[in-house]
Amino acid sequence: MRLLVICLGNICRSPMAEGALRHHLAASPLAGRVEVDSAGIGHWHIGAPPDHRAIACARKYGVDISRLRARQLRPEDFDRFDWLLCADGQNLRDVRRLAPPELAHKVELLLEWSGVEAGAGVPDPYTGGPEHFEQVWRLVDSAARAAVRRLSSE
Ligand code: 4NP
């Protein structure tokens, strides 16, 4: 099973979600059986580490995301990954538009796919404060825990 988390820049929400997913999967019976990666729709931050506020927030919860590096979504990701999980509704629309029509069913909202809340997005914290990063962590951590439950029952 291969999961790709997608947001706009790949420096805030999707690396935080990647970190939370890796953390909870590693501590579960699924350890070693699920590959997790993240990517951005935009190209601006290619090669950059996560935003320092995202790194600090994840570290508070025991997750080190400092070695992740941003990359842009690639056409071959639609073949390679089983699920492409988007942070918010705008990301979902953009990625579905980029998807080959026969693979567009792999593109879902992270919070909906994991069973946290249908239609819900993870708000962009980029222009916000530390409390916005805390909110992102709460959401992606809930999604990661729920994803382990979903994948464990499949
Ligand atoms: P992310 O946040 O999509 O959660 O990584 C953003 C990061 C950078 C930009 C926008 C959102 N930006 O416009 O550069």
Residues whose N, C-alpha, C, O or C-beta is under 5 A from the ligand:
A	BS01	4NP	C7 L8 G9 N10 I11 C12 R13 S14 W44 Y126
